[in-house]
Amino acid sequence: MRLTEIRLAGFKSFVDPTQIRLPGQIVGVVGPNGCGKSNVIDATRWVLGESSARHLRGETMQDVIFAGSATRNPANRASVELIFDNSLGKAGGQWASYAELSVKRVLERDGESAYYINNAHVRRRDVADVFLGTGLGGRGYAIIEQGTISRIIDAKPEELRVFLEEAAGVSRYRERRRETENRLSDARQNLARVDDIRLELERQIERLTTQAAVAAQFQRLNTELVGAQHLLWHLRRVEANAQRERQQREVERLAIELENETARLRDVEKRLALTRDAQQIANDAARVAQGELYESNAQVARLEQQLAHLRETRARVEAQRAQAHARLEQTDAQRRGLIDNLEQWQRDAQVA
């Protein structure tokens, strides 16, 4: 896999879109001081996944975006794209079948960064996987800058081993092994957590089973209570209706008795009037019928006594009638209250 072209826009000193074609197998970037050689190397490292601003000669990652000059405004984004010839299929993973590979990184001024492979949005790790074991990468040996040779010569055995493994392609498998071990460790931890969750769920199931039994018993008792309340209200309503009918019949009976007593009182009053008339006649004829006068006086006394008795009876009947009416009104009030309570209970039962 060979790098054939570098495209830059807004990256450090390359404010305008710039294309750098690389026709050979080995590429050297040379030029006078200040022409942007180091910026080209930084751009290459940056698009390959370099995440340290210090290794790109900056303080923050936004420092790679063109900061402006006396004649140019600052850029809002930096974009670097590397074009690779992959005709030999050296790229890793799903990209091995592509004859040409485009790797692009874009950074916005607000810090949002994105990676693309052949215009498909990918992760930084996906970019690293493509070049794993090829010597390319943010800090791979394929990019040699000032101080790299001396750093390799002075490197410790452990550091040289890293370079050799990268050159031999072993680093790819070592990285795969490390990822597999990490996934295995994560799987073991997940398995331990699953066991803990299983035990907790078993405890919860046992507790919920007990609660479900209690809830079922409560539901059954509540249903029985509702049925008993319904029956009680129904019996009270029937009893109230029966009591009202009895009191209504009693009132009707007393009313008839009062009418009868009133008729008898009127009859007695008529008879008393006739007797008084007769008494008057008898008084007029007292001189000739003293005996009849005595008899009439006695009869008047009896009739007056009977009239007083009838008046007492009438007063007693009227008092009983008033009491019966009062009891009837009280019964009606109780009946209405029972009906209201029964209707409220039925509505509550429907809602439940």
Secondary structure, 3 states (H helix, E strand, C coil): CEEEEEEEECECCECCCEEEECCCCCCCCCCCCCCCHHHHHHHHHHHCCCCCCHHHCCCCHHHHECCCCCCCCCCCEEEEEEEEECCCCCCCHHHHHCCEEEEEEEEECCCCEEEEECCEEECHHHHHHHHCCCCCCCCCCCCCCCCHHHHHHCCCHHHHHHHHHHHHCHHHHHHHHHHHHHHHHHHHHHHHHHHHHHHHHHHHHHHHHHHHHHHHHHHHHHHHHHHHHHHHHHHHHHHHHHHHHHHHHHHHHHHHHHHHHHHHHHHHHHHHHHHHHHHHHHHHCCCCCHHHHHHHHHHHHHHHHHHHHHHHHHHHHHHHHHHHHHHHHHHHHHHHHHHHHHHHHHHHHHHC
